[in-house]
Amino acid sequence: MKRISMIILCAILALMPADAQRRRQLTPADTLRSIISNSDGSILFQIYAPEADKVSLAGDLSGCNAVFTKGENGIWSAKVPGLRADAYRYHFVVDGIKVIDPRHRSFNELIPIAHITNGEDHFWMQKEDVEHGPISQISYFSSATGHTRSMHVWTPAGQAATKKLPVLYLIHGAGDNDASWSTVGCAGDILDNLYAEGKIEPMIVVMPHGGMNTDLFVNELVNDIMPRIESQYRVKKGAANTAIAGLSMGGFETLNVITSHPDKFGYINIMSSGWFGSSAEMLKAKTEHLKTIASTLNKTARILRFTMGGKEDFAHSSCQATLKCFEEAGVGFEYSETPGGHCWWVWHYDLRDFAPRIFK
């Protein structure tokens, strides 16, 4: 059981936000592809389980006679020939325990979320007397990556097709995916509760998959995601009807989006983020670029908000350096802190406080 706990811990750490990734040593799990189609027609199955003694394949593939061997890097692999093209349910069995593939793109949706309320009423919890808006998962072709990707979309209860709505693009952090805001991020419940209380305008909230090169994400958002949303939903267009917010890596991506397209977003919230790892020379270049778009940003952005989880937030220094760039460029912004560090507890409050202020 101890070995299984370590295996599952490795899998979860590989998918945690940026702060956790920065504070641990990377493992082969971070870049592992669990299923690979080989040129000879065989399929390679892999899982990182450095402490395990035995691994097997189960589910619809339990009879395929997959024989796993352990590599020196802790990765167990099995080459399976002759699999007929079809859809198969599968999972790994590690030392007798069922393990869902931690590298599957839907893994975050399978991780149980413990909602600890201590018997109290909280703004982020699901409430029985509140009508819940649907959260849809949409697949789309990304011209930026050449692959099919997915995003989650929340619409307010009863408002999906009745009239045109403004749009908030809400981006997760490093190690997470498009399911994170609607699971551990509690976005659906937070928005449902705010909407039921009449505190937010009806809106569409798009939660894209930001796990990619941060510069490439700018192209995907503008060229793939936004057009798809505008074609599939009844959308109010223009900066006054478009908001963007992101946490940690998603905040970095938000910065890149608004500095590349300063005329597209009227409401902006950069959470626990900044231009991470930038040298003094790079920050100077960022400042000079900001000066060229300052007038546009100041005119277009009705809210440009930076939020931080207090000084204990590991992104604090990067954020302060980024704020100096905006100050020197003459770009107006507001700043606030919610002590708590670099964690979802803080970001729940960020969403709760930002959503009621937009599209007014």
Sequence and secondary structure as in RCSB ss.txt:
>XXXX:A:sequence
MKRISMIILCAILALMPADAQRRRQLTPADTLRSIISNSDGSILFQIYAPEADKVSLAGDLSGCNAVFTKGENGI
WSAKVPGLRADAYRYHFVVDGIKVIDPRHRSFNELIPIAHITNGEDHFWMQKEDVEHGPISQISYFSSATGHTRS
MHVWTPAGQAATKKLPVLYLIHGAGDNDASWSTVGCAGDILDNLYAEGKIEPMIVVMPHGGMNTDLFVNELVNDI
MPRIESQYRVKKGAANTAIAGLSMGGFETLNVITSHPDKFGYINIMSSGWFGSSAEMLKAKTEHLKTIASTLNKT
ARILRFTMGGKEDFAHSSCQATLKCFEEAGVGFEYSETPGGHCWWVWHYDLRDFAPRIFK
>XXXX:A:secstr
 HHHHHHHHHHHHTTS HHHHHTS   GGGT  SEEE TTS EEEEEE TT S EEEEETTTTS    EE TTSE
EEEEE    SS   EEEEETTEEE  TTSTTHHHHS      TT   TTS  TTS    EEEEEEEETTTTEEEE
EEEE  TT TTTS B EEEEE  TT  TTTTTTTT HHHHHHHHHHTT S   EEEEE   S HHHHHHHIIIII
HHHHHHHS B  SGGGEEEEEETHHHHHHHHHHHH TTS SEEEEES  STT  HHHHHHHHHHHHHHHHHHHHH
 SEEEEEE  TTSTTHHHHHHHHHHHHHHT   EEEE SS SSHHHHHHHHHHHGGGTT 
